[in-house]
Amino acid sequence: MKHFFLTVALTAVVYLTHAQQKFSFAFFTDLHLNTSTETKCFDALGQAIQSAKSKKVDFVLSGGDNVDVDAYKAEQLPQARSMFQRYKDQVDASKLKWYYSIGNHDRFWHYEGKHGSGLFESVFGQSYYSFEHKGWRFVVLNSTQVCDGKYCVDDEQRLWLEQVLAQTSKDQPIVVVTHVPFLSLYYPVLEGRYTDADTFANQKAIFDLFGSHNLKLVLQGHQHLYEEIKVKGVQFITAGAISASWWGGPFHGTQEGYLKVDLDGDKFKWEYIDYGWTVSGK
């Protein structure tokens, strides 16, 4: 009889560990922080942070292209590091929990580390990782790696992902974050042509790894255009940009903004929030 009660108790603990709770988070992508005094982009970020805090989010997920350092030269390492640190200091001062993703503009090519991610990782931690929050699994990918001249998720990262999924229960709801999209209609809509230029090359192989899992939501960046695509029961959202048209105003109708996601049990809903930034002189 004692053994029976112990088994029941342990089962209850496992169940509670994976039970989904109600919470919200914000998805900030394509900040493109830079040294220009005209854009006042760090002031804008502060405004977006205050907006997210007012929404009582549990944390902020970054979608990449945080700081524009990819064109910096080797001798500009101190400036690149300083830009990353200024961003991190502002985030730390906000007291919001923040999860960073790497974008193509976050890559600094003159520092140790694969695919230009070394400097980013020295400041923010790993460029791909996973975490759990209130019963949901979050998987943050680095889709800015390079394979045969195209964006990709390389073999090492793919093997890591396989291990993460092997340790994830089949029914646990999953959110994936990627800077470079799996799917996008950016070029067909804006230019009337199809191309894989701004989706990562092995996106189908990576998507297929989730086939037997409970993938619910994929959050994407890179395009600055707000998109919603639902495929095989998975909701893909390309969530505009904090910077809209690189701090030049709305980008094809997408205002400076971020995504707020509300989760309740294994369900979720979302809204795109214009945080009220006004471009100087407009």
C-alpha positions, -999 to 999 in steps of 0.1 A, spaced: 0 0 0 28 24 8 43 17 -26 10 26 -42 8 60 -26 43 68 -35 36 61 -72 6 83 -72 25 111 -56 53 110 -81 29 109 -110 12 140 -96 45 158 -94 53 150 -131 19 162 -142 22 195 -124 56 200 -138 43 199 -174 9 216 -167 5 248 -188 -2 280 -169 -15 313 -181 11 339 -190 21 365 -217 53 374 -234 65 400 -259 84 393 -291 108 421 -301 125 416 -335 147 437 -358 157 465 -335 186 475 -356 202 496 -329 229 518 -343 251 549 -336 230 573 -355 219 603 -334 191 610 -359 171 578 -353 173 580 -314 168 542 -316 178 536 -280 151 560 -269 126 541 -291 137 508 -275 130 523 -241 95 533 -252 89 498 -265 102 483 -232 78 505 -212 49 494 -234 58 457 -228 61 463 -191 27 479 -190 13 447 -205 26 427 -176 46 402 -198 66 376 -181 95 381 -205 107 395 -238 120 372 -266 143 389 -291 140 379 -328 174 390 -339 190 419 -357 195 435 -323 225 457 -332 239 465 -366 276 454 -364 279 430 -394 296 456 -416 321 466 -389 358 461 -397 382 442 -375 396 473 -360 361 483 -349 359 454 -324 358 478 -294 329 498 -310 310 466 -318 314 453 -282 303 486 -269 271 486 -289 262 451 -277 270 461 -241 249 493 -244 220 472 -255 224 447 -227 228 474 -201 195 490 -212 178 456 -211 193 448 -176 181 481 -163 146 474 -174 144 444 -150 125 424 -176 136 389 -182 150 389 -218 159 360 -241 182 370 -270 182 356 -306 209 363 -332 202 379 -365 223 384 -396 232 419 -386 244 407 -352 272 388 -367 307 402 -363 331 385 -386 364 394 -370 361 374 -338 366 338 -328 335 316 -332 315 300 -360 294 319 -385 302 353 -370 284 345 -338 314 346 -314 311 382 -302 273 379 -298 278 348 -277 305 364 -255 279 391 -245 245 374 -245 253 336 -242 246 308 -267 231 317 -301 208 287 -300 192 272 -269 160 259 -253 141 267 -221 108 260 -204 83 284 -190 51 275 -173 47 242 -191 57 255 -226 90 246 -244 107 274 -262 134 266 -288 156 295 -300 174 287 -333 204 304 -350 192 304 -386 219 329 -396 246 302 -400 259 297 -435 259 265 -456 270 267 -492 265 305 -492 229 304 -478 214 309 -444 210 275 -427 209 256 -394 241 237 -395 247 200 -387 259 206 -352 229 227 -343 206 201 -360 220 174 -338 215 195 -307 179 201 -317 173 164 -322 186 158 -286 163 186 -272 133 171 -289 142 136 -277 140 149 -242 107 168 -248 74 150 -243 53 146 -274 24 166 -260 43 195 -246 34 227 -266 64 243 -283 73 278 -295 102 282 -320 120 314 -325 140 320 -357 154 352 -372 155 341 -408 121 326 -416 110 291 -423 82 305 -445 75 340 -460 55 356 -488 76 387 -487 89 385 -522 57 372 -539 38 401 -523 62 429 -527 81 419 -559 59 392 -576 85 365 -575 94 335 -555 129 330 -541 146 313 -511 169 343 -506 155 352 -472 143 318 -458 169 294 -445 180 267 -469 172 236 -449 140 249 -433 119 218 -443 143 194 -428 143 213 -396 105 217 -396 101 180 -402 120 172 -369 90 186 -351 66 163 -369 58 141 -340 58 169 -314 33 196 -304 47 226 -323 22 254 -319 39 286 -329 69 298 -350 80 334 -344 101 349 -372 120 381 -380 142 395 -408 115 407 -432 101 438 -412 68 429 -428 40 415 -406 28 381 -419 6 353 -406 8 319 -423 -7 287 -409 6 253 -422 -1 218 -409 -17 233 -378 14 254 -370 10 292 -368 39 311 -384 41 348 -376 67 372 -391 64 399 -365 72 432 -382 100 451 -365 107 474 -336 125 496 -361 98 492 -389 116 506 -420 150 507 -403 138 537 -382 124 555 -413 87 550 -406 62 523 -415 74 495 -438 47 487 -463 20 494 -437 38 477 -408 43 502 -380 71 501 -355 59 475 -331 61 441 -314 41 410 -308 23 403 -276 14 366 -271 -10 354 -245 -9 317 -235 -36 299 -215 -33 261 -211 -21 249 -245 -40 277 -264 -26 311 -274 -36 343 -291 -16 373 -302 -17 410 -312 7 433 -329 12 464 -308 23 498 -322 42 511 -292 37 547 -302 71 557 -317 71 587 -340 100 592 -364 117 626 -359 106 651 -384 75 631 -396 
